[in-house]
Amino acid sequence: MCNAKISVIIPVYNREKSLKKCLDSVMGQTYKNLETILVDDGSKDSSGVICDEYAAGDSRIKVIHQQNAGVAAARNAGLAMATGDYIGWVDSDDWIEPDMYECMLDNAQKYEADIVVCSRLEQYENRSIFKGWQQTKILDTEQALGLLLQDDIIKNYLWDKLWRRELFDNIHFPDVPIFEDMAVTYKLFIQADRVVCLPEHGYNYLFHTGNLTADSSWLSCITFYFVAKKRYDELQKKFPQFADLLACECVSAAAGIWAIYYSVPYNERQIFNLQLKEIGVFCKQHYRIALQKANMGFGGRLVMRLTPYAKWWAFALTGLVNWLYKLKHGRNL
C-alpha cells in the first residue's frame, strides 16, 4: 500500500453533541497518514473547544477558527489548507467505519481511479438503509455522471467519496447557504476518467430533521432551483444525453417553490418576483419532459403542470395541493 496523504476536511458548526463520535471515527482509522482539518465556522456552543482539545492530543489535526460564514466558506478554507494527495470530507454529525479510508485508497491505487465511492448506511431514528453496490463497479466519466445526476445510489454529496487532489485545483465552492456540494460535484465528476464504486459500507449518514438538506424553507427551495439551473446550463450541451434529466430536476425544484409560495412573508416573496417569472418561462418549455421523467405522485405532477404560470392563482392552487399533501404525509411536496 502506498503512503499517500489523505486530507480529511470537516466543517463544524454547533455540533457539540455529535462531534466527538465523528472525530473518534476519523482519528481511529486503520490508515494513519491523515491530515484532518477542522473548520470551526463560528460555533456558539463548545464545538470549537472540542476541536482544540483533539488537536492538542493529535498532531495530525489542524484547526481553523473563523467567524460564521456558512458551510461553503468553511469548505473553501479547509481546501486551501489541505496538503494531501487525496481529499476526503466528513460531516460533523456523521461517522465513518474504521477501515474506510484504507479500503478506498487501496482501490484508488489498484484501479487508478480519480474518485472512489463507498457504500453507505443512511441512519434514521428507528432504522438503517444500505445504499451501495453488491460488487465493485468501475465507471467511465459518462456512466458515473449519469448516476450522479440521478442522485440516488451516488448522491451529490462530498463525504462518501475519496477524491484525487488535482480535481479540486480550479474548484471554488459558491457562496450559497445550502447545496454547495451539488454545485461542484458534477464539475469534479466530468474531470474524472475513472470512478470506482465499492460494496464496502464505509460511511454512516445521520438523517434528522435538522439536516439542511432536509429543509424545505423558501431559501433552500430557491437555492436548489438556481444550483440545478446552473448545472443544466453548463452540462446540457456537452452531455445532451442528460439534458432531459437535468431539466426535470429544475422543474421539480420549481414545484417546491410554487408549493410554499404563500407560506412565505410578502416582503421575502417580492425580492424574487423577476426570478419567478424567469423560472416560469423555463418550466413552460420543459414541464412536459419533466412529467415523463419525474418520479412523483399525483400531487407533484399536478404542481409541475402549474409551474409555467408565475401567477397568484397558480401559487394558490399549488399551496392548496401542498397543504393536502402535508396533512396526509406530514411534510411538504
C-alpha positions as a printed NumPy array, in Angstrom:
array([[  0.   ,   0.   ,   0.   ],
       [  1.316,   3.443,  -0.887],
       [  1.909,   6.127,   1.722],
       [ -0.214,   8.808,   0.087],
       [ -1.517,  11.51 ,   2.413],
       [ -5.266,  11.977,   2.745],
       [ -6.572,  15.363,   3.837],
       [ -9.889,  14.943,   5.637],
       [-11.846,  18.203,   5.863],
       [-14.615,  18.543,   8.463],
       [-16.717,  21.738,   8.58 ],
       [-18.011,  22.238,  12.128],
       [-20.873,  24.408,  13.332],
       [-22.682,  23.831,  16.641],
       [-22.179,  20.079,  16.729],
       [-21.003,  19.534,  20.31 ],
       [-23.284,  16.511,  20.793],
       [-22.046,  14.539,  17.777],
       [-18.555,  15.923,  17.16 ],
       [-16.573,  13.586,  19.435],
       [-18.069,  10.475,  17.861],
       [-17.269,  11.874,  14.432],
       [-13.668,  12.757,  15.332],
       [-13.049,   9.444,  17.086],
       [-14.119,   7.604,  13.941],
       [-11.759,   9.674,  11.778],
       [ -8.724,   9.606,  14.048],
       [ -9.197,   5.895,  14.707],
       [ -8.788,   4.993,  11.043],
       [ -6.6  ,   1.996,  10.245],
       [ -4.902,   4.189,   7.63 ],
       [ -2.717,   6.591,   9.595],
       [ -1.287,   9.058,   7.078],
       [ -4.13 ,  11.504,   7.55 ],
       [ -4.233,  15.257,   7.797],
       [ -7.511,  16.22 ,   9.473],
       [ -8.623,  19.814,   9.045],
       [-11.386,  21.04 ,  11.353],
       [-13.023,  24.288,  10.27 ],
       [-14.939,  25.792,  13.184],
       [-17.366,  28.138,  11.448],
       [-18.066,  30.42 ,  14.391],
       [-19.762,  27.808,  16.586],
       [-21.712,  29.211,  19.529],
       [-21.532,  26.001,  21.567],
       [-18.456,  24.094,  22.762],
       [-17.594,  22.69 ,  19.303],
       [-14.578,  24.976,  18.92 ],
       [-13.224,  23.901,  22.303],
       [-13.632,  20.229,  21.353],
       [-11.711,  20.862,  18.113],
       [ -8.82 ,  22.401,  20.057],
       [ -8.791,  19.557,  22.594],
       [ -8.485,  16.944,  19.86 ],
       [ -5.78 ,  18.953,  18.073],
       [ -3.769,  19.145,  21.298],
       [ -3.815,  15.364,  21.505],
       [ -3.009,  14.516,  17.884],
       [ -0.5  ,  16.367,  15.696],
       [ -2.348,  15.256,  12.567],
       [ -5.219,  17.624,  13.372],
       [ -5.284,  21.26 ,  12.259],
       [ -7.967,  23.679,  13.387],
       [ -9.275,  26.793,  11.674],
       [-11.484,  29.136,  13.705],
       [-13.411,  31.654,  11.633],
       [-16.398,  33.93 ,  12.041],
       [-19.597,  32.283,  10.88 ],
       [-19.62 ,  32.48 ,   7.091],
       [-21.503,  29.34 ,   6.077],
       [-20.538,  25.84 ,   5.05 ],
       [-19.281,  26.867,   1.594],
       [-16.759,  29.273,   3.117],
       [-15.739,  26.596,   5.62 ],
       [-15.117,  24.109,   2.81 ],
       [-13.052,  26.652,   0.884],
       [-10.961,  27.416,   3.969],
       [-10.28 ,  23.746,   4.597],
       [ -9.428,  23.095,   0.976],
       [ -6.951,  25.992,   0.94 ],
       [ -5.073,  24.425,   3.865],
       [ -5.105,  20.84 ,   2.567],
       [ -1.749,  19.344,   1.526],
       [ -2.821,  15.75 ,   0.866],
       [ -2.613,  13.679,  -2.3  ],
       [ -6.291,  12.849,  -1.823],
       [ -9.204,  14.749,  -0.298],
       [-11.879,  13.29 ,   1.948],
       [-14.841,  15.047,   3.532],
       [-16.802,  14.133,   6.647],
       [-19.827,  15.963,   8.044],
       [-19.545,  16.629,  11.757],
       [-22.758,  14.827,  12.735],
       [-21.792,  11.629,  10.864],
       [-19.204,   8.902,  11.478],
       [-17.129,   6.525,   9.37 ],
       [-16.1  ,   2.892,   9.634],
       [-12.539,   2.213,  10.922],
       [-11.121,   0.98 ,   7.6  ],
       [-12.978,   3.316,   5.248],
       [-10.002,   5.328,   4.021],
       [ -7.664,   2.338,   3.868],
       [-10.158,   0.485,   1.685],
       [-10.841,   3.487,  -0.539],
       [ -7.161,   4.344,  -1.011],
       [ -6.285,   0.719,  -1.843],
       [ -8.916,   0.715,  -4.563],
       [ -7.938,   4.164,  -5.847],
       [ -4.42 ,   2.841,  -6.395],
       [ -5.49 ,  -0.563,  -7.685],
       [ -7.794,   0.833, -10.369],
       [ -6.   ,   4.174, -10.932],
       [ -9.274,   5.894, -10.091],
       [ -9.833,   9.624,  -9.768],
       [-12.819,   9.146,  -7.448],
       [-13.711,   6.239,  -5.176],
       [-17.247,   5.969,  -3.77 ],
       [-18.021,   3.654,  -0.86 ],
       [-21.4  ,   2.252,   0.084],
       [-23.167,   3.981,   2.968],
       [-25.732,   3.442,   5.665],
       [-28.388,   6.137,   5.955],
       [-29.126,   6.206,   9.678],
       [-32.685,   7.116,  10.655],
       [-34.177,   7.173,  14.145],
       [-35.506,   3.609,  14.039],
       [-33.814,   2.023,  11.021],
       [-30.796,   1.98 ,   8.747],
       [-30.907,   1.815,   4.96 ],
       [-27.992,   0.447,   2.934],
       [-27.212,   2.359,  -0.249],
       [-24.493,   0.968,  -2.438],
       [-23.363,  -1.925,  -4.582],
       [-23.198,  -5.703,  -4.288],
       [-19.871,  -5.796,  -6.091],
       [-17.184,  -3.369,  -7.234],
       [-18.185,  -1.214, -10.206],
       [-15.741,   0.604, -12.489],
       [-17.337,   3.527, -14.317],
       [-16.174,   5.883, -17.029],
       [-17.   ,   9.591, -16.997],
       [-20.393,   9.31 , -18.695],
       [-21.561,   6.356, -16.601],
       [-20.534,   7.967, -13.328],
       [-22.027,  11.344, -14.231],
       [-25.31 ,   9.676, -15.175],
       [-25.572,   8.036, -11.749],
       [-24.617,  11.276, -10.006],
       [-27.369,  13.182, -11.817],
       [-29.909,  10.549, -10.799],
       [-28.915,  11.386,  -7.203],
       [-29.8  ,   8.025,  -5.707],
       [-27.04 ,   5.436,  -5.286],
       [-24.415,   8.102,  -5.981],
       [-25.549,  11.233,  -4.169],
       [-24.475,  14.803,  -4.78 ],
       [-22.507,  14.739,  -1.547],
       [-18.783,  15.006,  -0.941],
       [-18.446,  12.8  ,   2.11 ],
       [-18.721,   9.171,   0.952],
       [-16.002,   9.669,  -1.647],
       [-12.224,   9.849,  -1.88 ],
       [-11.091,  12.435,  -4.415],
       [ -7.776,  12.827,  -6.214],
       [ -6.473,  16.218,  -5.058],
       [ -5.922,  17.633,  -8.552],
       [ -9.661,  17.524,  -9.24 ],
       [-10.075,  20.484,  -6.865],
       [ -7.368,  22.658,  -8.434],
       [ -9.873,  25.05 , -10.055],
       [-12.818,  24.409,  -7.756],
       [-14.334,  27.068,  -5.51 ],
       [-17.492,  26.462,  -3.525],
       [-20.064,  29.162,  -4.377],
       [-21.439,  31.487,  -1.75 ],
       [-24.757,  29.721,  -1.215],
       [-26.298,  28.731,   2.138],
       [-27.075,  25.165,   1.053],
       [-26.435,  22.731,  -1.829],
       [-22.847,  23.953,  -2.157],
       [-21.792,  20.335,  -2.694],
       [-24.294,  19.837,  -5.519],
       [-22.877,  22.981,  -7.126],
       [-19.419,  21.401,  -7.516],
       [-19.712,  17.585,  -7.562],
       [-20.636,  17.438, -11.245],
       [-17.607,  19.589, -12.065],
       [-15.418,  17.065, -10.286],
       [-17.07 ,  14.091, -11.974],
       [-16.615,  15.42 , -15.509],
       [-12.863,  15.632, -14.819],
       [-12.711,  12.017, -13.656],
       [-11.686,   9.423, -16.24 ],
       [-12.451,   6.544, -13.871],
       [-14.754,   6.241, -10.871],
       [-14.779,   3.121,  -8.687],
       [-17.814,   2.21 ,  -6.584],
       [-17.31 ,  -0.18 ,  -3.681],
       [-19.667,  -2.62 ,  -1.946],
       [-17.972,  -1.99 ,   1.393],
       [-20.049,   0.142,   3.76 ],
       [-17.786,   2.936,   4.923],
       [-19.901,   5.985,   5.725],
       [-22.746,   6.491,   8.211],
       [-25.009,   9.388,   7.293],
       [-27.215,  10.566,  10.146],
       [-30.524,  11.772,   8.782],
       [-32.578,  14.026,  11.014],
       [-34.894,  16.993,  10.653],
       [-32.002,  19.321,  11.47 ],
       [-30.175,  18.408,   8.268],
       [-30.018,  21.401,   5.951],
       [-30.713,  19.123,   3.006],
       [-33.981,  18.042,   4.637],
       [-35.085,  21.671,   4.887],
       [-37.981,  22.853,   2.726],
       [-37.68 ,  26.545,   3.558],
       [-38.111,  29.252,   0.976],
       [-34.378,  29.986,   0.843],
       [-33.437,  26.337,   0.392],
       [-36.044,  25.85 ,  -2.364],
       [-34.878,  28.954,  -4.224],
       [-31.218,  27.962,  -3.863],
       [-31.917,  24.424,  -5.057],
       [-33.522,  25.741,  -8.249],
       [-30.68 ,  28.09 ,  -9.135],
       [-27.998,  25.481,  -8.408],
       [-29.907,  22.975, -10.566],
       [-30.407,  25.537, -13.34 ],
       [-26.712,  26.456, -13.41 ],
       [-25.839,  22.775, -13.701],
       [-28.361,  22.419, -16.547],
       [-26.853,  25.4  , -18.377],
       [-23.31 ,  24.043, -18.065],
       [-23.987,  20.4  , -18.938],
       [-26.881,  20.191, -21.374],
       [-24.813,  20.961, -24.486],
       [-21.738,  18.948, -23.533],
       [-23.819,  15.977, -22.363],
       [-27.079,  16.209, -24.35 ],
       [-27.988,  12.667, -23.307],
       [-28.658,  14.065, -19.814],
       [-30.48 ,  17.255, -20.87 ],
       [-33.972,  15.949, -20.092],
       [-32.908,  14.645, -16.685],
       [-31.314,  17.988, -15.827],
       [-34.385,  19.92 , -16.982],
       [-36.642,  17.634, -14.943],
       [-34.664,  18.463, -11.827],
       [-35.142,  22.185, -12.456],
       [-38.901,  21.82 , -12.891],
       [-39.104,  19.662,  -9.763],
       [-37.233,  22.395,  -7.875],
       [-39.675,  24.991,  -9.201],
       [-42.581,  22.864,  -7.981],
       [-41.135,  23.09 ,  -4.47 ],
       [-41.032,  26.888,  -4.734],
       [-44.593,  27.143,  -6.032],
       [-45.854,  24.819,  -3.291],
       [-44.761,  27.025,  -0.386],
       [-45.093,  30.452,  -2.048],
       [-47.982,  31.709,   0.069],
       [-46.45 ,  30.436,   3.315],
       [-43.601,  32.941,   2.863],
       [-43.83 ,  36.554,   4.119],
       [-44.826,  39.025,   1.401],
       [-41.607,  41.056,   1.502],
       [-39.481,  37.912,   1.037],
       [-41.541,  36.806,  -1.961],
       [-41.289,  40.198,  -3.627],
       [-37.479,  40.001,  -3.729],
       [-37.716,  37.144,  -6.231],
       [-40.603,  38.354,  -8.424],
       [-38.481,  38.734, -11.543],
       [-36.707,  35.409, -10.997],
       [-40.036,  33.622, -10.539],
       [-41.181,  34.862, -13.937],
       [-37.936,  33.569, -15.484],
       [-38.453,  30.227, -13.759],
       [-41.964,  30.067, -15.195],
       [-40.629,  30.628, -18.708],
       [-38.155,  27.767, -18.301],
       [-40.838,  25.461, -16.91 ],
       [-43.179,  26.262, -19.792],
       [-40.513,  24.944, -22.16 ],
       [-39.674,  21.819, -20.18 ],
       [-42.534,  20.699, -17.911],
       [-43.834,  18.083, -20.359],
       [-40.453,  16.358, -20.396],
       [-40.348,  16.647, -16.616],
       [-43.727,  14.917, -16.332],
       [-42.313,  11.974, -18.288],
       [-39.117,  11.763, -16.237],
       [-40.194,  12.684, -12.715],
       [-40.857,  10.027, -10.127],
       [-43.661,  11.952,  -8.453],
       [-47.185,  11.169,  -7.352],
       [-50.415,  12.833,  -8.453],
       [-49.902,  15.935,  -6.323],
       [-46.379,  16.55 ,  -7.518],
       [-47.329,  16.085, -11.14 ],
       [-50.241,  18.478, -10.747],
       [-47.932,  21.125,  -9.29 ],
       [-45.487,  20.592, -12.176],
       [-48.288,  21.459, -14.596],
       [-48.743,  24.786, -12.798],
       [-45.087,  25.87 , -12.741],
       [-45.241,  27.634, -16.155],
       [-47.549,  30.185, -14.538],
       [-45.95 ,  32.647, -12.107],
       [-49.407,  33.939, -11.191],
       [-51.264,  34.309,  -7.908],
       [-53.816,  31.651,  -8.831],
       [-51.116,  29.102,  -9.705],
       [-49.345,  29.733,  -6.395],
       [-52.683,  29.445,  -4.571],
       [-53.596,  26.143,  -6.233],
       [-50.184,  24.634,  -5.587],
       [-50.38 ,  25.822,  -1.993],
       [-53.694,  24.003,  -1.599],
       [-52.27 ,  20.811,  -3.102],
       [-49.257,  21.07 ,  -0.804],
       [-51.487,  21.642,   2.236],
       [-53.495,  18.491,   1.466],
       [-50.3  ,  16.528,   0.869],
       [-48.837,  17.733,   4.143],
       [-51.989,  16.715,   6.025],
       [-51.593,  13.19 ,   4.717],
       [-47.783,  12.771,   4.768],
       [-46.6  ,  15.264,   7.383],
       [-44.21 ,  17.081,   5.029],
       [-44.195,  19.359,   2.   ],
       [-44.265,  18.063,  -1.556]])
